[in-house]
Amino acid sequence: MTEWSAWEGTRALAFLHTRARELLRRQGVEDGFFDHDGTPVHYYAAGPRDAQRTVLLLHGLGVSANDWFRTIPLLAWRGDRVIAPDLAGHGWSPAPDARGFLQVREHAKVVRALVESQGAGGTTAIVGHSLGGWVGVRAHLDGLEAERLVLAESAGLTYEGIWDGIEMLRIEHVEDVKRFFRTVTHKVPFALNLLSKEVATTFRSPAVVNFIDQYDRKDLIEDEELSGVTAKTTILWGENDGLIPPVLAHRWNMGILGSKLVWIPRCGHAPHFERPILFQQLIEEALGHPPLTQEVRNRLSAKLPEPVRRRLPWT
């Protein structure tokens, strides 16, 4: 039976994501499926099963767990148990019904079950980008205990002009994609322009279109709910984010007691692509890992055999 994929109808994107999956496997990353009420949920996992902490990585709308290609092996190398699922209708996770998508609370229920099944059993940290941040906060408020929370350009708060941002995600043609890229990035990565046609195909998927048309407004997070966030929280935000206004970073920061706001310079809504090395370092710091400079990394890798060195997460 052919494996379901969100990249059906594309060639370059399907190849690139399959290649990323193969490379993660070669680095010892687990590549599996979790059964949730009869529907398979694809996930990556790495790091010891007896780790003191599980780090849950949640991607944004229209993308996949491959966004965490660098993060998964690096955090596992740091000693965390790392889990990165494809949300329903994304990556290699089919949606459970004809809607082709899940509401935010439904996503939150799935990721809570996944952590219980595949986590290390100790404490939990949640890292979420955009929709992933929204899902992560909702899961935390609905009962997923977390000692740390990292929100990168998180969606979920309502604001004036929210509908303009949502409509920007209705992508039909290549020109829509290029306009979207120019809006959400500080400087459009060259590779994204080359893939504009195939990106348009993925954004016409039910996981994106039906979510935009049918998302439950009750899933939006009210400012007064933020007092219920007990995790030590870091908010990462691109200074040039044109999709979710940077003013929302201040609202997350003011609403979550004791949270820290960190601005990412020369970056829009896609830190994975625009500032990948800096983004990695900020995530590590937000999770409480001591800084590891490139000089230290180079000294460590120089002492290792070449086959091992090639598999290090920062190479």
C-alpha positions as CSV (number, residue, x, y, z in Angstrom):
1,M,0.0,0.0,0.0
2,T,1.3,3.4,-0.9
3,E,2.2,5.6,2.0
4,W,0.1,8.8,2.4
5,S,2.0,12.0,1.8
6,A,1.1,15.7,1.9
7,W,3.4,16.2,-1.1
8,E,1.3,14.2,-3.6
9,G,1.4,16.0,-6.9
10,T,4.8,17.5,-6.4
11,R,8.2,16.2,-7.4
12,A,10.9,18.4,-6.1
13,L,9.3,18.8,-2.6
14,A,8.5,15.1,-2.3
15,F,12.1,14.3,-3.2
16,L,13.6,16.9,-0.8
17,H,11.4,15.7,2.1
18,T,12.1,12.0,1.4
19,R,15.8,12.8,1.3
20,A,15.6,14.7,4.7
21,R,13.8,11.7,6.2
22,E,16.5,9.3,5.0
23,L,19.2,11.6,6.4
24,L,17.5,11.7,9.8
25,R,17.3,7.9,9.8
26,R,21.0,7.7,9.1
27,Q,21.7,9.8,12.1
28,G,19.8,7.3,14.3
29,V,16.5,9.2,14.5
30,E,13.5,6.9,14.9
31,D,11.0,7.2,12.1
32,G,7.7,5.7,13.2
33,F,3.9,5.8,13.4
34,F,1.7,6.1,16.4
35,D,-1.9,4.8,16.2
36,H,-4.4,7.4,17.5
37,D,-8.0,6.1,17.4
38,G,-7.2,4.1,14.3
39,T,-5.3,6.9,12.4
40,P,-1.5,6.7,12.0
41,V,0.4,9.7,13.2
42,H,3.9,10.0,11.7
43,Y,6.6,11.2,14.1
44,Y,10.4,11.4,14.5
45,A,11.9,10.5,17.9
46,A,15.5,10.6,19.1
47,G,17.4,10.5,22.3
48,P,17.3,8.1,25.3
49,R,14.0,6.7,26.4
50,D,15.2,7.2,30.0
51,A,16.1,10.9,29.5
52,Q,15.1,13.3,32.3
53,R,13.1,15.4,29.8
54,T,11.0,15.0,26.7
55,V,11.1,17.9,24.2
56,L,8.0,18.1,21.9
57,L,8.6,19.9,18.6
58,L,5.5,21.2,16.8
59,H,5.6,22.6,13.2
60,G,3.4,25.3,11.6
61,L,0.6,25.2,9.1
62,G,1.3,23.7,5.7
63,V,4.7,22.3,6.5
64,S,6.0,19.3,8.4
65,A,8.2,17.8,11.1
66,N,11.1,18.1,8.6
67,D,11.2,21.8,9.7
68,W,13.1,20.4,12.7
69,F,15.7,18.6,10.6
70,R,18.6,20.3,12.5
71,T,16.9,20.5,15.9
72,I,16.0,16.8,16.4
73,P,19.5,15.3,16.4
74,L,21.0,18.3,18.2
75,L,18.7,18.2,21.2
76,A,19.1,14.4,21.3
77,W,22.8,14.9,21.4
78,R,22.3,17.3,24.3
79,G,20.6,14.4,26.2
80,D,16.9,15.2,25.7
81,R,14.3,12.7,24.4
82,V,12.9,14.5,21.3
83,I,9.6,13.9,19.6
84,A,8.5,15.7,16.4
85,P,5.2,14.7,14.9
86,D,3.6,15.5,11.6
87,L,0.3,17.1,12.5
88,A,-2.7,15.5,10.9
89,G,-3.0,16.3,7.2
90,H,0.7,17.3,7.1
91,G,3.9,15.4,6.2
92,W,3.2,11.6,6.3
93,S,0.2,11.9,8.8
94,P,-3.1,11.5,7.0
95,A,-6.1,13.2,8.5
96,P,-8.6,10.9,10.4
97,D,-11.7,11.9,8.4
98,A,-13.1,13.5,5.3
99,R,-12.4,17.0,6.6
100,G,-8.8,16.6,5.8
101,F,-7.7,18.5,8.9
102,L,-8.1,18.7,12.7
103,Q,-9.1,21.6,14.9
104,V,-6.5,22.9,17.3
105,R,-8.0,21.2,20.4
106,E,-8.0,17.9,18.4
107,H,-4.3,18.3,17.5
108,A,-3.6,19.1,21.1
109,K,-5.2,15.8,22.2
110,V,-3.1,13.8,19.7
111,V,0.2,15.3,20.8
112,R,-0.6,14.7,24.4
113,A,-1.3,11.1,23.7
114,L,1.9,10.9,21.6
115,V,4.0,12.3,24.5
116,E,2.5,9.8,26.9
117,S,3.3,6.9,24.5
118,Q,6.7,7.8,23.2
119,G,8.1,10.3,25.8
120,A,10.7,9.6,28.4
121,G,8.3,9.8,31.3
122,G,10.0,12.7,33.1
123,T,9.4,16.4,32.6
124,T,8.2,17.9,29.2
125,A,9.2,20.9,27.2
126,I,7.2,22.2,24.2
127,V,8.7,24.1,21.3
128,G,6.1,25.3,18.8
129,H,6.3,27.5,15.6
130,S,3.3,29.4,14.4
131,L,0.4,26.9,14.4
132,G,2.6,24.5,16.4
133,G,2.9,27.2,19.2
134,W,-0.9,27.5,19.2
135,V,-1.3,23.7,19.5
136,G,1.4,23.5,22.2
137,V,-0.2,26.2,24.3
138,R,-3.6,24.7,24.0
139,A,-2.2,21.2,24.9
140,H,-0.5,22.8,28.0
141,L,-3.6,24.6,29.1
142,D,-5.7,21.4,28.6
143,G,-3.5,19.4,30.9
144,L,-0.1,18.6,29.3
145,E,2.3,19.6,32.1
146,A,5.4,21.3,30.8
147,E,8.4,22.8,32.6
148,R,9.5,24.9,29.6
149,L,7.7,26.4,26.6
150,V,9.3,28.0,23.6
151,L,7.0,29.9,21.2
152,A,8.3,31.0,17.9
153,E,6.0,33.4,16.1
154,S,3.1,31.7,17.7
155,A,-0.4,31.9,16.3
156,G,-3.5,31.6,18.6
157,L,-4.2,35.1,19.9
158,T,-6.9,37.1,18.2
159,Y,-6.1,40.6,16.9
160,E,-7.4,43.3,14.7
161,G,-6.5,42.4,11.1
162,I,-6.4,38.7,11.8
163,W,-8.5,38.0,8.8
164,D,-6.1,39.7,6.5
165,G,-3.4,37.4,7.7
166,I,-5.6,34.3,7.3
167,E,-6.6,35.3,3.8
168,M,-2.9,35.6,2.9
169,L,-2.7,31.8,3.4
170,R,-5.3,31.3,0.6
171,I,-2.7,30.5,-2.1
172,E,-4.0,29.5,-5.6
173,H,-1.2,30.5,-8.0
174,V,2.5,31.0,-8.2
175,E,2.2,34.7,-7.8
176,D,0.3,34.2,-4.6
177,V,3.2,32.2,-3.3
178,K,5.8,34.8,-4.2
179,R,3.7,37.6,-2.6
180,F,3.3,35.4,0.5
181,F,7.1,34.8,0.6
182,R,7.8,38.6,0.3
183,T,5.5,39.3,3.1
184,V,6.5,36.7,5.6
185,T,10.3,36.7,5.1
186,H,13.0,39.4,5.6
187,K,14.7,38.3,2.5
188,V,13.2,35.5,0.4
189,P,15.6,32.4,0.3
190,F,16.5,31.6,-3.3
191,A,15.4,28.0,-2.9
192,L,11.8,29.0,-2.0
193,N,11.4,31.0,-5.2
194,L,12.4,27.9,-7.2
195,L,9.8,25.8,-5.5
196,S,6.9,28.4,-5.7
197,K,4.7,26.2,-8.0
198,E,5.0,23.2,-5.7
199,V,4.5,25.2,-2.6
200,A,1.2,26.5,-4.1
201,T,0.1,22.9,-4.6
202,T,0.7,22.0,-0.9
203,F,-1.1,25.1,0.3
204,R,-4.2,24.0,-1.7
205,S,-4.4,20.9,0.5
206,P,-7.4,20.2,2.8
207,A,-5.1,20.6,5.8
208,V,-4.6,24.2,4.9
209,V,-7.7,25.3,3.0
210,N,-10.3,23.5,5.3
211,F,-8.5,24.7,8.4
212,I,-8.7,28.3,7.2
213,D,-12.4,27.9,6.3
214,Q,-13.6,25.9,9.3
215,Y,-11.3,26.5,12.3
216,D,-13.1,26.8,15.6
217,R,-12.9,30.3,17.0
218,K,-13.3,28.7,20.5
219,D,-9.8,27.4,20.0
220,L,-8.4,30.9,20.0
221,I,-6.5,31.7,23.2
222,E,-7.9,34.6,25.2
223,D,-5.4,36.9,26.9
224,E,-6.9,36.0,30.3
225,E,-6.1,32.3,29.7
226,L,-2.4,33.1,29.5
227,S,-2.2,33.3,33.3
228,G,-2.7,29.5,33.3
229,V,0.6,28.9,31.5
230,T,2.9,27.5,34.2
231,A,5.9,26.6,32.1
232,K,9.0,28.8,32.0
233,T,8.4,30.5,28.7
234,T,10.6,32.0,26.0
235,I,9.0,33.9,23.1
236,L,11.1,34.0,19.9
237,W,10.0,36.5,17.2
238,G,11.4,37.7,13.9
239,E,11.7,41.4,13.8
240,N,10.4,41.4,10.2
241,D,7.5,39.0,10.6
242,G,4.8,40.2,8.2
243,L,2.3,37.4,8.8
244,I,1.7,37.6,12.6
245,P,2.3,41.2,13.8
246,P,5.2,41.6,16.2
247,V,2.9,43.4,18.6
248,L,1.5,39.9,19.4
249,A,4.9,39.0,20.8
250,H,4.4,41.7,23.4
251,R,0.9,40.3,24.3
252,W,2.3,36.8,24.8
253,N,5.1,38.3,26.9
254,M,2.8,40.4,29.0
255,G,0.2,37.6,29.4
256,I,2.6,34.8,30.5
257,L,4.0,35.6,33.9
258,G,7.8,35.7,33.9
259,S,8.2,35.0,30.2
260,K,11.2,36.2,28.2
261,L,10.9,37.9,24.8
262,V,13.8,37.5,22.3
263,W,13.8,39.3,19.0
264,I,15.5,37.6,16.0
265,P,17.1,40.3,13.7
266,R,16.8,40.2,9.9
267,C,14.2,37.5,10.2
268,G,10.5,37.1,9.3
269,H,8.1,34.2,10.0
270,A,10.5,31.5,8.8
271,P,13.5,31.3,11.2
272,H,14.2,27.7,10.2
273,F,15.1,29.0,6.7
274,E,16.2,32.6,7.3
275,R,18.4,32.3,10.5
276,P,18.8,28.5,11.1
277,I,22.0,28.6,13.2
278,L,20.9,31.5,15.4
279,F,17.4,29.9,15.7
280,Q,19.0,26.7,16.9
281,Q,21.1,28.5,19.5
282,L,18.1,30.4,20.8
283,I,16.1,27.2,21.2
284,E,19.0,25.5,23.1
285,E,19.3,28.5,25.4
286,A,15.5,28.7,25.9
287,L,15.5,25.0,26.9
288,G,18.2,25.7,29.5
289,H,21.2,24.1,27.7
290,P,24.5,25.9,28.3
291,P,25.9,27.8,25.3
292,L,28.0,25.8,23.0
293,T,30.1,28.0,20.8
294,Q,31.1,27.0,17.3
295,E,34.7,27.0,18.5
296,V,33.9,24.4,21.1
297,R,31.9,22.4,18.6
298,N,34.9,22.4,16.2
299,R,37.3,21.3,19.0
300,L,35.0,18.4,20.0
301,S,34.4,17.2,16.4
302,A,38.2,17.3,15.6
303,K,38.8,14.6,18.2
304,L,36.3,12.2,16.5
305,P,36.7,9.8,13.6
306,E,35.7,11.2,10.3
307,P,32.6,8.8,9.9
308,V,31.3,10.0,13.2
309,R,32.1,13.6,12.5
310,R,30.0,13.6,9.4
311,R,27.0,12.6,11.5
312,L,27.2,15.3,14.1
313,P,24.1,17.4,14.2
314,W,25.8,20.7,13.6
315,T,27.7,19.6,10.5
